[in-house]
Structures are given as C-alpha cells and as structure tokens.
Amino acid sequence: MDTRPMKHQTTVMAVLLLFPIGLMAYSWDGNTWANPTNYLSPITQTVKDNCRTILSNGQLSGRAAGRMGQIGDSITYSMAYFAGVTGAGTTSNETGHDYNPIRSWICEGNPGWSSWYNTNNGSDKCGKGTEYGCMSSWKVSDAVSNGHPNTFMNVGRNGVPGNYSWAVIMYGTNDVDGWGAGSLQADSQAWKTNYKNFVQAVMDEGCIPVLSTIPPEHDHVGDQRYTIANDRIKEICSELNIPYIDYYQYILDKQPGTSWDGAAIGEDRLISTDGTHPSNVGGSNNFSQTALTFNNGFAARTKLTLDMAEKIKEIIFDNGPAEVGGVLTVTTNSLPDGFVGEPYSQSVQASGGVPPYSWSVVSGSLAPLTLSSGGVISGTPASATTLNFTVRVTDQDSDTDDQPLSITITASGPPQITTLTSVADTSIYQGAPNDNYGGDQWANIIRGGWVGNEQYMLYRFDLTSIPVGSTIVSATFRFHDRDPDPNEVNGTFYACRILSKTWVEGTGSVGSPTTDGATWSQAAPGIPWNGAGGQFQVGTDCVGTGSADGVYTGYVGGGSPGYISMTVTGLVQEWVGSSQPNYGLAVIAIPSGSSPDALRIQTSSRETGSNPPQLEITYQAGAPDSDPPTVTVSSAVLAGNVSDAPEAAPPKIIVGGTEVDVSSGNWTSPDIAVSSGDNDILIECTDASSNTRQVNVRITLP
C-alpha cells in the first residue's frame, strides 16, 4: 500500500503529462493467421488509467521502463519461455510482423544473452529463479512464502533487484491439483482471493501486472478445473482493471477438442508429450506458422507476450489512445454438456462495448444451474435434461446483446480414477496358527512347498467412495514386493482369492503377536474360519459370480523391488453392485514343486510409510438415485399389554373384530388386512366384571 505523503500525488500528475501523446491506436499489421487480437484483453480507458497510475508510482520508485518480470511456475521458469527470443531474436518468422523493436524495448535497448535485464549473474538464469518469482512446482502460496513481490522487485539475486515496470504472471497449474473434486467452486474462490491479494501487492510495488490464463493439461481433461481457474483469473483482471493474455483460449482455438494433448497423441502438439508443459519443437523463438499453431507451445506463449508488450508500450507507457470495444456482442454461441451429479462451471464471454459487463438470463430457465452477474454458469444438476435459455450482457454504457444457448445434461460423466489404500491387512501363518500380525509393516507370502509353514496376506478396501450404480471400467489390485528373495525364480505364481467371511485386522507383530485379530485358525477373536488357513469362495481365484476376468495371478521375476498387479475388475463391480459382500481378498502362494528356497516374497502392508497395498479403480459414475423406495404393506400386526388389578382372570381383547390370546398380560394380534390411506382399527378390552375399554388405532399408508 502506498503510504507516501500527499505531496507526491501532485508529482504523479506532473509525471503523467511528460508522456508523449500517441497518434494511432494499437493494431496488428502482420498475417491474419498470426493476429493476436482475440487473445489479448482490450486496454480500455479504465484499464489504461489504472495502469498509468501504477506506472507513475513505479517511476517515483525508480522502476526500469520496459523491464518485464516473469512470475510463475515451471512454465515460466523454463528457459524455453521468452529467453530465446530476447537473447537471440526470432527464427523462421512467418508472422509478417517485426518483433525486433519491442524486443529491444523490453531489453532496455540492449538485447542479447548476457545483458537483458542485467540479471545474468554468472551462470544464473536471466531474470529467472526463486529470487525473481518463478520456480518449478510453485503455487501462489510459494511466491508469498518466499517474500514476493518485495523480493523480486527490491532484492533479487546477488544484489540485483528485478525492479520491473511490468510483469507477466502465470500461476494456477499446480494450485488446481489441490482442489477437491466436490469443492471446486469453493476452493477456486479461496485461491482467487489469495491470488488477487498477491497481484494487488505487485501493483502496490509500482509494477503493472499482466495475468495469463493457464494452458490445458492432460490429467485434467473433462474435470473443469482449468476452465474454473481461468474464469477466476479473468475475474481478478476485471476487478483490478488490469490486462490479461488468454493463452488457454489460444491453444483451444488452434487445436480444438483435445488435439493439443501431446500425451494422448504420443507426439508434441502445443502441449508436449508430458501432458502438462508447452512443447518446444525447434526452439521457443521459432515463429514459423507450424511452430506457433501446431507443435511449439512455448513459442506461442512467447509471441503472445511480445504482442501484449507492444500494446502495453503503445497505450500505457507511450500514452497512446485506449482501445474501444466496438459493438457489444455475446461471443459464446455454444456450451459444453454437463453430467448428472457433477459440478458444472462455464463462463459466457462478450466483446466490444465498455467493460465491465453484467450478465443475466432474460428468457427460458437455467435451473438448477445459475448465472452470476460476472458471467459464470454453475451448479450441480440432479437429473438428465436439456436447458434452453437466453443470456443478456449489459456493458457500462447500458448497451445490451442477447444470445440463445442450451446445455444438455446427460446421465453419466467421464470415467474417473481413484486409487485406494487398504483399510485392513494382516498375514496369517500356518507355523503359528494362533498369532496375529495385523500391526506389522511387512510380511511374507510363502508358497505351499514349505509344508506346515505357508503364509498368506489378507487385504480389505473401503469402496464407499465409489457411487452406487457405477460401472467399473477397470480395477487393478497391487501389492509391493519390498525385498525380493534372491532365490525367487521366474515362473513363480501367486493367486488372489476372494474371502467369504468377516475378519479383524488386529494389532500384533512378529516380535509381539496378539490374538485380537485374524490368524491361521480364526477370522476374529472367538470366530474360527470354516477351515484353517482362511475362508474363501469355493473354486474361485478372485472371480466373482458371473464375472469373466479369469484367474488372477501375479508373475514374480525374482528381481528388483516393485508392485505385483492383479486384475480384479469383475470382483470390484460385484462389490460395488452389492451382489458380492466385500470381505476383502487374500494373496496365497500356489503350490508348485518342493524347493522352499524359491517360494517367498515380502510385501508391504498399509502401516508402512511407502508402497502400501493399492486398489486402482476406473469407473463410470452412475446417475444418483433420486427415487424414493416403494413400500407395499398388505397386513399389520398389533401388540401390547394389559393390566386389570384386582381381577384375577385375564381380560378378553378383541382387535379388529378378532379375539386374541392374552398371556402374562401381553397380547399380539394376527395379521390385519390394511390398504392405502387411513386404516382405523378398534381394540376392545373387557374384564371378568364386564368393564370395557376401547382404543382406536389408525394406520396410514401412502
């Protein structure tokens, strides 16, 4: 916050008058395919005025005109972003536009590898690193905890502060990973608050922030995190009156759908084969059409940064004319489908007019979704339907534009993946049939060649997080061979068996066995197995009734530590569908031969700090059950007691016209026919002295 005396405010006005007045508004002069206009937010008069105030405050603090900060995570920290074009210029420039003037301005008239920003100290990266506000895996919280923006603005590295007059900021790629699947809206709002506070602090340092939307990522296709995060970024820019670069929309426009996804395709597109980072084919200063629109995401981001730099210089630094929006137009003409039971969040967009915009629904209905005044459609639909409605955008001058839209809500969403850790596991040992080892971090699995010394592992997983009605696409059970026996041989097989009885994990260990859980002889204290060594479904190796997954066996190669995997798709489907009770499963060694030295693996249990037993499930969530149960009642039974001192003989009780027996003061009626609606039943009690009492009972059925 600027706490300087008011006398400086007069100085700010004087500084503003020193800038030359531009004669022409910013416009693109290159080839049409390279036109960046749709991906650079307009610098309207409101944005310009705000940014020139920031600039003036920065000049009072001695900020270096043109010097640009690079603030963000690995997509910014990488030398593939921006360094190449600044140090060596563009190569294969097919855009039809000369970027050398703006490159020189950013480098303060001295572009080149060793001079730009004057922050290339020895082997340090130019203007990059923790001291300058960017590092791999960083989130907004990491920047704050490292003292930014004060550190990158005023301290820097080796006594060289960043001293930036403007900065491109991109955070969010790592932040969204921590948002809960069921709390995306709440988590994104909390993140927005922290991000906005950070950006405001950058402004208070006299540095003009330009935010960038984050690019799409392979791991989050279909889960809406990135669209929500980019909506929040645009909201911050609108609320703080600062520009932004829409890198996300650029990628989607150049490579629609998921054609940008190098990880899915197996070849670099605008996103590389790692699915997260932009690609860099031919160098990030490769400005050929192929590179910028097909297989060099870093070059595309670098170009958009240079494009925004030109606008920043012409309109803000050189005081050129602000951009006017043109005719107010709703630019969103379609919206993606939603899914029953899954949070929906999409923004509607407009161009032209005079921002900020306000949004409303003027016809039709969005229910159960809602449209915020900021243009965000959100909510969680409960049933399949098609929503038809018309949105209206209103700008600051009260101009409006309408657009009819529709959203189709379907019953099932994209497949989801979850990895569960066992909630109970223990070994049972034939050589110590009454000892429990449920608290151990690891145990042996010993094959039947060791007569009298076989040892099995029992595992159980909690599947309550999988919605009822889900379809299991695949399920893989894994246990870790933590210390392979050097005598293990190729061809050793282990089988996974379905347990058919409830068992208790227990707390014992090899050094201190107990009897409070499953052992070779019992499933739980006082509850024996039907036969020693566990209780399994007859004739099955992890094959539930009706499943077609086959016998699940794991191949052990006698080599390095690692997971042994077994497919259990059919079994998990039966567990989720309740056609098979979930008692868990056991891993046993299949008897083969007689050599005991080739028959042992050591497996980690859930108590270990790493490599626990896992169940990875890919499932298609079914629609939530919104129908109440159907109750049919055809008869009722009434019961009660009676007392009648001092009479010795029991009274006579008639229920609904039928006399019932009375024994020790208690009575129970036979079945009484009832039907929907109100059923009035008379209970009449008469004692030996002919005294009578009547009670009316009403049973109401739907």
Secondary structure by P-SEA (a helix, b strand, c coil): cccccaaaaaaaaaaaaabbbbccccccccccccccccccccccaaaaaaaaaaaaaaaaacccccbbbbbcccccccccccccccccccccccccccaaaaaaaaaccccccccccccccccccccccccccccccccaaaaaaacccccccccccccccccccbbbbbcccccccccccccaaaaaaaaaaaaaaaaaaaaaacbbbbbbbbbbbccccccaaaaaaaaaaaaaaaaacccccaaaaaaaaaccccccccccccccccccccccbbbbccccccccccccccccaaaaaaaaaaaaaaaaaacccccccccccccccccccbbbbbbccbbbbbbbbbccccccbbbbbcccccccccccccbbbbbbbcbbbbbbbbbbbbcccccbbbbbbbbbbcccccbbbbbbcccbbbbbbcccccccccccccccccccccccbbbbbbbbbbcccccccccccbbbbbbbcccccccccccbbbbbbbbcbbbbbccccccbbbccccccccccccccccccccccccccccccccccccbbbbbbccccbbbbbbbcaaaaaaaaaccccccbbbbbbcccccccccbbbbbbccccccccbbbbbbbbccccccccbbbbbcbbbbbbbbbbccccbbbbbbcccbbbbbccccccccbbbbcccbbbbbbbbbccccbbbbbbbbbbcc
